Amino acid sequence: MSDASTIPISPDDSPSMVLELIYQLKIKDVMTGALITAKRGDSLRHIQGIMRDNYITGLPIAENLRLLGIVSIDDIVTALDKGYIDESAEMHMTRNVIVLEDDMPLSFAISYLNKFRFGRFPVLNKNRELVGIITSKDVIKALLVEMNREVLKLEETQRMNHAAPANDGATELEFSTTRYDFEAAGHASTEIKKALKGLELDPKLVRRIAVACYELEINQVVHSYGGTIRCSIRGDTVTIVAADSGPGIPNLDLALQEGWSTANEWIRSLGFGAGMGLTNTKRVSDEFFIESEVGTGTTVRSVIRIGEAAS
């Protein structure tokens, strides 16, 4: 599609505030829900008019909330060039459409936009109904709005001069994960970030903790039968332990290689299975330990020392 664009956000160098937002927000919080669609019997000329009148460059073809395909501005240009602009959308629409689900974390939409370089993605709900469209413009606008809110909160906190109390004791947090529960994916990492807010830690350190929590949490949702994410904040050390109930990892050496993954095609189609979860966790950790037994489960321990923000 001709309006393809990327979003310059990376877990390696983006500000911690931005990372927190992309892990916390869901696609349904950002997408455009006021849908403009066409029917499969509509002519490409009619669709061209809809695009022109609404300043859009792609149109879902849907009936009764069921997505049938999509027509892009490139399809319209080709139809004009080859002389079939008066034929129906059904004859020339793209049928194999890559979609997102509304309960996925916003990070997935960013990954899709950067990976596929399409201008937009249709969004479906759990019932496979078309409920929205998400574009790079939607993502950037939402992040700007949310960042502004966070800045206002920070300014208010500084104005009130509420000093955070020293964390002399230990803080223990525990969260459960469920296989393929994408709606809850990111909850543990978000709550752990909240618990760290009052400690006035280096933003780079907080980012490392967030990356480790999120990668381990997503790994459990995608690859395990479910498990727990435990975070212990004691003195100058943050320890994250992710333990699941299976199926286990047959070859740990392969699992720790970048790009190696056992994810099936369905998981890959959702934007998972890049094979970077464990390697990213190891990269941001000061200490990293993993043990796994096939049929029993996997335990990963990531230790990040407070005061050693550089990675």
C-alpha positions as CSV (number, residue, x, y, z in Angstrom):
1,M,0.0,0.0,0.0
2,S,1.3,3.4,-0.9
3,D,0.7,5.1,2.4
4,A,2.9,2.7,4.4
5,S,4.7,4.2,7.3
6,T,6.6,3.0,10.4
7,I,6.5,4.1,14.0
8,P,10.0,4.9,15.4
9,I,9.5,3.1,18.7
10,S,11.9,0.4,20.0
11,P,12.2,-1.4,23.3
12,D,16.0,-0.7,23.2
13,D,16.0,3.1,23.1
14,S,12.5,4.5,23.6
15,P,11.7,6.5,26.7
16,S,10.4,4.5,29.7
17,M,7.1,6.5,29.6
18,V,6.4,5.5,26.0
19,L,7.3,1.8,26.7
20,E,4.9,1.8,29.7
21,L,2.1,3.2,27.5
22,I,2.5,0.7,24.7
23,Y,2.5,-2.2,27.2
24,Q,-0.5,-0.8,29.1
25,L,-2.8,0.4,26.2
26,K,-4.9,-2.1,24.2
27,I,-5.6,-1.8,20.5
28,K,-9.3,-1.1,21.3
29,D,-8.1,2.0,23.3
30,V,-6.4,3.4,20.2
31,M,-8.3,2.2,17.1
32,T,-10.8,4.2,15.1
33,G,-14.2,2.6,15.9
34,A,-16.3,4.8,13.5
35,L,-16.0,2.4,10.6
36,I,-16.4,3.4,6.9
37,T,-16.9,0.3,4.8
38,A,-18.2,-0.9,1.5
39,K,-20.0,-4.0,0.3
40,R,-18.6,-6.6,-2.0
41,G,-21.1,-5.6,-4.8
42,D,-20.0,-2.0,-4.8
43,S,-18.0,-0.8,-7.8
44,L,-14.4,0.2,-7.4
45,R,-15.4,3.6,-8.8
46,H,-17.9,4.0,-5.9
47,I,-15.2,3.0,-3.4
48,Q,-12.9,5.6,-5.0
49,G,-15.5,8.2,-4.3
50,I,-15.8,7.1,-0.6
51,M,-12.0,7.3,-0.2
52,R,-11.9,10.8,-1.8
53,D,-14.8,12.2,0.3
54,N,-13.4,10.8,3.6
55,Y,-9.6,11.4,2.9
56,I,-8.7,7.7,3.4
57,T,-6.6,5.4,1.4
58,G,-8.1,2.0,2.2
59,L,-11.5,0.6,2.7
60,P,-12.7,-2.7,4.4
61,I,-15.2,-4.7,2.5
62,A,-17.7,-6.0,5.1
63,E,-21.2,-7.2,5.5
64,N,-23.0,-7.8,8.8
65,L,-19.8,-7.0,10.6
66,R,-17.9,-9.8,8.8
67,L,-14.7,-8.7,7.1
68,L,-14.6,-10.0,3.5
69,G,-11.6,-8.2,2.2
70,I,-10.0,-4.8,1.7
71,V,-9.5,-2.4,-1.2
72,S,-6.5,0.0,-1.1
73,I,-5.7,3.1,-3.1
74,D,-3.2,1.0,-5.0
75,D,-6.0,-1.2,-6.1
76,I,-7.9,1.8,-7.3
77,V,-5.0,3.1,-9.2
78,T,-4.5,-0.3,-10.9
79,A,-8.2,-0.4,-11.8
80,L,-8.0,3.0,-13.4
81,D,-4.9,2.1,-15.3
82,K,-6.2,-1.3,-16.6
83,G,-9.7,-0.1,-17.2
84,Y,-11.8,-2.1,-14.8
85,I,-12.7,0.7,-12.4
86,D,-16.5,-0.1,-12.8
87,E,-16.2,-3.7,-11.8
88,S,-17.2,-4.9,-8.3
89,A,-14.9,-4.9,-5.2
90,E,-15.5,-8.6,-4.9
91,M,-13.6,-9.2,-8.1
92,H,-10.5,-7.4,-7.1
93,M,-10.3,-6.9,-3.3
94,T,-7.5,-8.5,-1.2
95,R,-9.1,-11.4,0.6
96,N,-6.2,-12.7,2.7
97,V,-6.2,-9.7,5.0
98,I,-3.8,-9.5,8.0
99,V,-5.9,-8.4,11.0
100,L,-5.4,-7.5,14.7
101,E,-7.6,-8.3,17.6
102,D,-9.0,-5.5,19.8
103,D,-7.8,-7.0,23.1
104,M,-4.1,-7.2,22.0
105,P,-1.6,-4.9,23.6
106,L,-0.8,-1.8,21.5
107,S,2.8,-3.1,21.1
108,F,1.4,-5.6,18.6
109,A,0.0,-2.9,16.4
110,I,3.3,-1.1,16.4
111,S,5.0,-4.4,15.5
112,Y,2.6,-5.0,12.6
113,L,2.9,-1.5,11.2
114,N,6.7,-1.6,11.3
115,K,6.9,-5.2,10.0
116,F,4.4,-5.2,7.2
117,R,4.5,-1.5,6.4
118,F,0.8,-1.4,5.5
119,G,-1.1,1.9,6.1
120,R,-3.8,0.2,8.2
121,F,-5.0,-3.0,9.8
122,P,-8.7,-4.1,10.4
123,V,-9.4,-4.9,14.0
124,L,-11.7,-7.8,15.0
125,N,-13.2,-8.7,18.4
126,K,-13.4,-12.2,20.0
127,N,-16.5,-13.0,17.9
128,R,-14.4,-12.2,14.7
129,E,-16.6,-9.1,14.0
130,L,-15.0,-6.1,12.4
131,V,-15.0,-3.4,15.1
132,G,-12.3,-0.9,14.0
133,I,-9.3,0.2,12.0
134,I,-5.9,1.1,13.3
135,T,-3.3,3.2,11.5
136,S,0.1,4.7,12.4
137,K,-1.7,8.0,12.8
138,D,-4.1,6.5,15.4
139,V,-1.1,5.1,17.4
140,I,0.9,8.4,17.4
141,K,-2.1,10.5,18.3
142,A,-3.0,8.2,21.2
143,L,0.6,8.1,22.5
144,L,0.8,11.9,22.4
145,V,-2.5,12.3,24.3
146,E,-1.5,9.7,26.9
147,M,2.0,11.2,27.3
148,N,0.5,14.6,27.8
149,R,-1.7,13.2,30.6
150,E,1.4,11.6,32.2
151,V,3.3,14.8,32.1
152,L,0.5,16.7,33.7
153,K,0.4,14.0,36.5
154,L,4.1,14.4,37.0
155,E,3.9,18.1,37.1
156,E,1.2,17.9,39.7
157,T,3.2,15.5,41.8
158,Q,6.2,17.7,41.7
159,R,4.1,20.8,42.5
160,M,2.7,19.1,45.6
161,N,6.3,17.9,46.4
162,H,5.2,14.6,47.8
163,A,8.5,12.9,48.5
164,A,8.4,9.1,48.2
165,P,9.2,7.2,51.4
166,A,12.3,5.0,51.5
167,N,11.8,1.4,50.7
168,D,13.5,-0.2,53.6
169,G,11.4,-3.4,53.5
170,A,10.8,-5.9,50.9
171,T,8.0,-5.8,48.3
172,E,6.6,-9.1,46.9
173,L,4.3,-9.1,43.9
174,E,2.8,-12.2,42.2
175,F,0.6,-12.5,39.1
176,S,-0.9,-15.4,37.2
177,T,-0.9,-15.9,33.5
178,T,-3.2,-18.0,31.3
179,R,-2.4,-19.6,28.0
180,Y,-3.5,-17.4,25.0
181,D,-5.1,-14.8,27.2
182,F,-4.0,-11.9,25.1
183,E,-6.4,-9.5,26.8
184,A,-4.5,-9.8,30.1
185,A,-1.1,-9.9,28.5
186,G,1.0,-7.0,29.9
187,H,-0.9,-6.7,33.2
188,A,1.9,-8.1,35.4
189,S,4.5,-5.8,33.9
190,T,2.2,-2.8,34.2
191,E,1.5,-3.4,37.9
192,I,5.2,-4.0,38.6
193,K,6.0,-0.7,37.0
194,K,3.4,1.0,39.2
195,A,5.0,-0.5,42.3
196,L,8.4,0.9,41.2
197,K,7.1,4.4,40.6
198,G,7.7,5.8,44.1
199,L,11.3,4.5,44.3
200,E,12.7,7.3,42.0
201,L,14.8,4.7,40.1
202,D,16.8,5.6,37.0
203,P,14.5,5.5,33.9
204,K,16.9,3.1,32.2
205,L,16.7,0.7,35.1
206,V,12.9,0.8,35.1
207,R,12.9,0.2,31.3
208,R,15.1,-2.9,31.8
209,I,12.8,-4.3,34.5
210,A,9.8,-3.6,32.2
211,V,11.3,-5.4,29.3
212,A,12.2,-8.5,31.4
213,C,8.7,-8.6,32.9
214,Y,6.9,-8.2,29.7
215,E,9.0,-10.7,27.7
216,L,8.6,-13.4,30.3
217,E,4.9,-12.7,30.7
218,I,4.3,-12.9,26.9
219,N,6.3,-16.0,26.7
220,Q,4.0,-17.7,29.2
221,V,0.9,-16.5,27.4
222,V,2.1,-17.8,24.1
223,H,4.2,-20.9,24.8
224,S,3.2,-22.3,28.2
225,Y,0.1,-23.8,29.8
226,G,0.0,-20.9,32.2
227,G,2.1,-19.9,35.2
228,T,3.1,-17.1,37.5
229,I,5.2,-14.0,37.4
230,R,6.8,-13.1,40.8
231,C,8.7,-9.9,41.4
232,S,10.7,-9.3,44.6
233,I,12.1,-5.9,45.4
234,R,14.7,-6.2,48.2
235,G,17.3,-3.6,49.0
236,D,19.3,-3.0,45.9
237,T,18.0,-6.0,43.9
238,V,14.9,-6.6,41.8
239,T,14.3,-10.3,41.1
240,I,11.7,-11.6,38.6
241,V,10.8,-15.3,38.6
242,A,8.6,-16.7,35.8
243,A,7.5,-20.3,36.5
244,D,5.1,-22.2,34.3
245,S,3.5,-25.7,34.2
246,G,4.7,-26.9,30.8
247,P,5.3,-28.0,28.2
248,G,8.9,-27.3,28.9
249,I,11.8,-26.6,26.5
250,P,13.6,-29.6,24.9
251,N,16.8,-27.7,24.0
252,L,17.8,-24.6,26.1
253,D,20.7,-23.8,23.9
254,L,18.5,-23.4,20.9
255,A,15.9,-21.5,22.9
256,L,18.5,-18.9,23.8
257,Q,19.4,-18.3,20.2
258,E,18.0,-15.1,18.7
259,G,15.2,-15.9,16.2
260,W,14.6,-19.5,17.3
261,S,11.0,-20.3,18.2
262,T,8.6,-23.2,18.4
263,A,5.6,-20.9,17.8
264,N,3.0,-22.3,15.3
265,E,1.7,-20.5,12.3
266,W,-1.3,-19.1,14.1
267,I,0.8,-17.6,16.8
268,R,3.1,-16.1,14.2
269,S,0.2,-14.7,12.3
270,L,-0.7,-12.8,15.5
271,G,2.7,-11.2,15.7
272,F,4.3,-13.5,18.2
273,G,6.9,-16.1,17.9
274,A,9.9,-13.9,16.9
275,G,12.2,-15.9,19.1
276,M,13.5,-12.9,21.0
277,G,11.7,-13.3,24.4
278,L,14.4,-15.1,26.3
279,T,17.3,-13.4,24.6
280,N,15.8,-10.0,25.3
281,T,15.3,-10.9,29.0
282,K,18.9,-12.2,29.3
283,R,20.2,-9.1,27.6
284,V,18.6,-6.7,30.2
285,S,19.5,-8.9,33.2
286,D,22.5,-8.6,35.5
287,E,22.0,-12.3,36.3
288,F,19.9,-14.7,34.3
289,F,19.0,-18.3,35.1
290,I,16.8,-20.8,33.3
291,E,15.8,-24.4,33.9
292,S,13.3,-26.5,32.1
293,E,12.0,-30.1,32.0
294,V,9.9,-31.4,29.2
295,G,6.4,-32.2,30.4
296,T,6.9,-30.3,33.7
297,G,7.6,-26.7,33.0
298,T,10.1,-23.9,32.8
299,T,11.5,-21.5,35.4
300,V,13.3,-18.3,34.5
301,R,15.0,-16.0,37.0
302,S,16.1,-12.5,36.1
303,V,18.0,-10.3,38.5
304,I,18.5,-6.6,38.0
305,R,20.6,-4.7,40.4
306,I,19.4,-1.2,41.4
307,G,22.1,1.3,40.5
308,E,23.3,-0.5,37.5
309,A,21.0,1.0,34.8
310,A,23.4,0.7,31.9
311,S,22.9,-2.5,29.8
